[in-house]
């Protein structure tokens, strides 16, 4: 399974590529780079990823913290409009910020 990285201090988190790929046009609009290029550069922060997944511009900022963005991303994954069985893999310091 191909994974897309989520940048967050102290952890290595990933989301299935198939969950992000339908939003590539928004990633290009927001960041001027393809998802592949963004992944090679370390991925997106949770706030940036949430903006991409909801097809919103990332500037001005969404006004939510990275923790809140992670909660919202998890809510999206549970949403019936998305594929069943999607999940986020996490490794690293899980005592830190979510």
Buried (B, 14 or more C-beta within 10 A) or exposed (E): EEBBBBBBEEBBBBBBBBBBEEBBEBBBBBBEEEBBEBBEEEBBBBBBBBBBBEEEEBEEEBEBEBEBBBBBBBEBBEEEEBEEEBEBEBEEEEEEBB
